[in-house]
Structure formats: structure tokens, C-alpha cells
Amino acid sequence: MLRLGEYQKLTVIQKTPHGVYLAEQKYREKDGNPGRTSERGVSGKASVKDVSEKAPEKVLLPASQVPEGTELFDEVFVFVYRDSEDRPVATVNRPALTMGGFAALEVKEVTKIGAFLDWGLEKDLFLPYKEMSGDVRPGDKVLVRLYLDKSKRLCGSMKGIYDLLSTRAPYDRDDEVQGRIYEFSRDFGVFVAVDDKFSAMLPAHEKTSSMKVGQVLTFRVTGKKEDGKLDLSLRKAAHLQLDEDGEALLLLIEEYGGVLPFTEKASPEVIQRETGLSKAAFKRAIGHLYKERKITIDDGKIRLV
């Protein structure tokens, strides 16, 4: 049977002015094959005419797509999808995405019913709103997989990417990597595809309010779980981050008139909200500034020197 969304090797069973019709190899005419007769096609060569009760399932490869020199019973490697009129059609062009895989595709248009993505074929891939994991805009590149909807049409989905990503990343702690955001979780953090391929996560305590789905950022690998998934951070290694965090805290203390209205004893939520730092990073930065004699800590107050 014809398989939508996949590459298939099919056999030319009929030639027409509009192109050639393809079917599975088992329908190829053989000498003395009962239940079939042959007739002359437009090319003047024999074409298959099925006289059995069930005709072969066939698909048109448009004339503009037919490789030069193609003859009856030749095999052609094609991708099968549906055209703008929702009819099965074959193409020798190779889309960026096939069934069972995923890819980063560019958003060409956003409408009231969903978005349309460029996947390298004449008809754009439809991404329904219900299959989005975040807002998208024209020009964005988002990770999507391919699926068949209830009407047997090929569509894209931004959901289910997690289970398709590889857990064999060739990276170690403190390596710098590029990753694309593909989903947000309030409980766990931000899900990232490193190199658009490897499974990774940015923890929830990192500053993520300005991030969006499809965005590509530079991360530092902070660890690798037993199952191979990467832990990431936007922050540098602790000893490299101290100066940057310290300078940011000095500016914050200045904004408060020289006295910080909370200390390292404040809750992690307060510290995160006010400074954008985890409690541990905040304590390291305060200790660093204190050792450099840029602040004092008296009577539970952190002051500029």
C-alpha cells in the first residue's frame, strides 16, 4: 500500500500526458500474468490495465517531476504526500521531514487556524494551533514532527519531540553548546534540543522569562544524567561568573540607595525575583564582594562601601 509521509520505491505502471502513475512492484506486468491485459499508452508503449476486481493503488508523479528517460516498469524512488486538492501525489523532491522523524522548519505564515511551514515541497506543511507548544511567528524556526490527522492528511506537530531526541550527546561538563528551545514546563524548566538533535534541559530556577519557543541560545553543560540527557545553564562556570554576578549586584544595591533590603537569609524565591540568581549564586557573589571590600555586612544589612 502507499505510505504517506515516507520514501518509497514504486514502479511505473502507466504513462499519461500529466505524468506517470506509480504502484507497488507487485503490480508490474509479467509475461502470462493472468487477470491483466496490456494496452497502448500515449507513449506508444504497453501500459498495464488491471482487469481484476481490485485495481492497484496508484499515485501520480507529475510530468515536471518525472526523471528524463523514465519508461514503463522502471522503478522510481519517491515521497508520497497530498497536494493542494488533498489528492495523493508523488514527488522526487526530498522534504526536510519524514514520518517518524523531526526537523527544524521555518514558519512561513500564521493564520487563524494554525501556521504553515516550509519543508521543501510545493505544498507547505500545516501546523495546527492545537499542536503548538508555544507562540510562533513568520520567520521562526521550530522543531516539529510529522503525523497523520483524522482525515489522513500530513500535518506538523511541535509536541512529542522529547521522545525523539537522542541521548548520546558527545558533550561533557562545562562544554559550550548551541541549543533550540522546543517546550516550557513550569515544574521542570525549559526543554532544549542541543544541535537540534540531543535531549537537554535548562532548570526552572534559571532566568527564562524572555525566552521563546524556537529560540537558539548558547548554553554551558552542567552535567549529564544516567540516561544521557544533558543539564544546561546559561551561566558560566562559578569561578568565571563571580565577577559578572558581583557587578550586577553592585548596580542593584546602588538602585536601592546603597543598602540592600534583604540578605542571603531571604527565601530563594525572593532572591530569584530580585536578582535573577539562585540562592547559592547570590551567596557566592556577596562573599566575593565582601572579600574585595566593596560591601559591608553590618546589623543584617548589606551596604556599599
Secondary structure by P-SEA (a helix, b strand, c coil): ccccccccbbbbccccccbbbbcccccccccccccbbbbbcccccbbbbbcccccccccccccccccccccccbbbbbbbbbcccccbbbbccccccccccccccccccccccbbbbbccccbbbbbccccccccccccbbbbbbbbbccccccccccccccccccccccccccccbbbbbccccccccbbbbccccbbbbbccccccccccccbbbbbbbccccccbbbbbbcccccccaaaaaaaaaaaaaaaacccccccccccaaaaaacccccaaaaaaaaaaaaaaccccccccccccc
